[in-house]
Amino acid sequence: MFRNNSQLRHILLGDELLPKKEQFLPSESIHHISEIAQDLDYLHCMLAGSSGTFAIARLLRGTHDEWDETTSVVINQYRKFMAKDTLGMKSINYPGMVMVPVDKAIDIDVFEIQANIKTPFLLPSPIVVGNTYNQYCTAHRGQDFLRYIAIAIDLGIIDHKQAGQIFNSEMMIPGGVEFGIYPVAIFLDVVEKLEKICLEFAKNNLPSSLDRYQRRALAFCNERMGSYLLLLTLNQICGAEISPEWFGYMHTVSDNLTYYGT
């Protein structure tokens, strides 16, 4: 789901919530991804949550007269949201993630909390991964990341030197640019690049494994590339010292203190 100014919109990526549309408030706008972009719906099994991110970008580009450089977009995900302060207990296995019990989450007005954020950004706090390529390979197939980066170079989105910087980066913003609060123009600039890479990848390639987890390789690559491009943008805005006020905490609604990715 995302909010552009005061308008709240939900993008459904699967079919399981379609029969429950009546549970949403009348003021909320509900879209199934197939209504926005059939190609993104088709590629959902590879893109995972990134298909929703790209759909948000397409909606925003199609409503350019409704926002300007001062407008922010607020992006939450299934069971996950950003907040400035911790509203639960910290995860025992995911740095920077706060777990919120279901019974407590019912009483939290996420949208009111986020509406009171006055900074242009609210980002997940960076985590230290040691070496981005090595860290990727501990959980995923390295050949997918290599193909992804090669495509990004071919498209002129990054150069060879920047590719090395991505591989060797010790720090990553979880979620890249697909979670949190961003100025719309910056969000669109980064997401447009991610989408170009993914669509080009999908033309001629499949993920190296088609099991239900690893086939989402493009989404995992987007997290790393999105983090890199976002940090480049932040450094251009404010130099090496990014305001600590721009960072907050990721929250997941769960009764378990161990975080399991969706």
N, C-alpha and C positions, 0 to 999 in steps of 0.2 A: 504494500500500500504506500501511497505517497500523498503529500499535501503541497499544493502550489498556492501560496498565500493562504486563504482561509478555506479553499475547496479541498475536500478529502476524497481521494479516489482509491478504489481497490482494484487490483489487477489479479484475476484468478488464473493460475497457470495450469491447473488440473481441472477435472470435472467433478471432484468430490463435493465442492461447495456450491455448485450450481443449483441443486435443489433447495439450498438454504439461503437464497438471495433475500427472502423476506425477513431474515434475521438482522439485516443491515438497516441502518436508519434511513428514512426517506431522503434525507439531505445528502447522503453519501452516494457517490457515483460508482457503479459497479461495472467492470469490463471483464469479459473473458478475453484472453490474449488473442484468440482467433478472430475476434471482432476488430482488433487493432492491426494485426499483421499475421496473415496466414503462414508466411515463411518462418516467422519466429515460433509460431505454434508447432510447425512441422519439425523445427530444429530443437525443440524444448528438451528432448532426451539428451542432447549433447550440450546445450547451453545451460541447462538447469535454471537457476535463479537469474542468470544474466539475460535470459530471454525477457524477463519482466523488466529488467533495467533498460534494455533496448526499447521496449514498448513504451516505457515512461518517456524516454528521450523523443520518440516519435510523436507522442501526444503533445509534448511541450513544443516541439518544432511546429506542429500543426496549429498551435494556439499562441503564436508569437506576440499577437497584439494584447495578450492578457498578462504579460510580464515584461520587466525591464532589468537593468543591471543591478537594481536593489532587491530584486525578488529572490527568495530562497526556495529550494525544494527540500522537503523532508522525506526521507526514505526509510521505512521500516520493512521488516521481513516477517515471514511466518514465525510467530512466537518470539520475535526479537525486536528490540527497540533501543534507541540511544537516550541517555539521560546524563545530565551534568553531574549528579550525585549518585552514590550507590543506594539502591532501593531494596537490596537483599543481601545474600551471602556470596562472597567471591567463590568462583569455581575452583575446585581442587586440581584441575588439570589444564585449564585454559587461562593464561595470564590476561587480565583485563576484562574477563567475562564475569558478570554478576548473575547469579541464579535467583529467580523470584518464584516462591511457591505459588501454586495456582490460586489458593484461597486469598493470598495477599494481593495478587495481580488483579483480581476482580475489583478491588477498591482503588486501583491506581488509574488516574486519568492521564494516560500517556500524551494525549493531544494537548491538554492544557499545559502539562509540563514542558512540552516542546515549543508551544506557542510563546512561552515566556523566555525562551533563549534569545538573547539580543545580539550575540556574536554572529558574524557571517558564516562561520563554520561550527559544527559540532562533530568531531571525528573520534573514532576509536583510538585509544592511545597506542602508539607504535609498540611492536614487540620485537625483541632481538632474536633473529633466526640463525645467526652465525654466517651462513652463506646461502643465498636464496636458491641457487640451483641445487646444491646438496640437500637443502631442506625439502625442496620439492620432490626430489628423487626418493626420499625416505618414505613417502606416502603415495607417490604417483609414478607414472612412467616418464622418464626423462626425455624420450624421443618425441613425445607430444610437445613438451616445452621447447625443445630445439626447433621443431617445425614451426611452431607458433612464432618464435623469435625471428626465424629466417623470413617468414612471411611479412612480419612487421618491418624488417629491413628492406625487403623488396618493394613494399608499399611506400617507403620513405618516411614512415612514422618515427623510426629511430634509425641511428647509424650504427656502424660496427662498434665504435667506442662505447656508445650507450648500451649496446647489447652486453658488453663485458661488465659494465656498471650494474646492470640488472642482475646478471648471474652472481656477481660477487657482493651484492648489497647485503649488509648485515642486519638491516632493519626493514620491517614491513608494517604498513597500516592494514590491519585485518579488514577484509571486505573490499579493499581498494577504494573505489569511489562509489560503491554500490550500496552503501549503508551510512546513514547519518544525515547531516544538514549541510547543504552546499549552496552557494550562489548558482542560479540556474545556468548562467553563461559558462561558468567553469565546469559544471557537471556535464553540460552538453559537449563541450570541447573534448573532454577526456573520453566520454562514452562513445562519441562518434568514431574515435580512433579504435577503440576496442571492438566496436561493431564491424568496422571495415576488416580488421584482422580475422575475426571469427567467420564472417561470410566468405572471405577468400579461402580460409582453411577448409570450410565445409564444401567448397566447390570440388575439390580434388582429393580430399583426405577423410579418413575416419579416425577416431581415436584408436590408439594401438591396442586397447582392450575394450570390449563391448559389455563387460559386466556392469551392473547397475550403478556402481560407484565410479569406476575409472572412465566410463564413457562420458562423464561430465568434465573431461580434461580441459575443455575450453574455459569453463567457469573458473577452474583452479588457476589456469594461466592468466585469466583476466584479473584475478585478485592481485597477482604479482605485478603485472603490467600496470594495472590501475593505480596501485600504490606508488610505483615509480613515477608515473606521469603526474600524479597528484603532488608528490613531494617536489618534483621539478617546478610545478606551478606555485606551490607555497614558497619555495626558495626565491622565486622571481618576485613574489609579492613582498616578502618580509625578510629575505636573507636567511642566514643560517639559524636565526633565533625565531622559531615559530611560537606565537603566543600560547602559553599554557592554557589560556582561557578558551582556546579553540578545541580542546580535547575533553572527552567525557568517558563514560563507561558503557560498554555493550551490556545489554540485559537479555536474558533468555527466560521465558516462563517455563519452569520445570520444578518438580519436587525433588529432583536429584541434584546434588552438588557437582556431579560429574557431567561435563558437557559432551553431548553427542551431536555431531553435525547432522543437519537435515539433508 
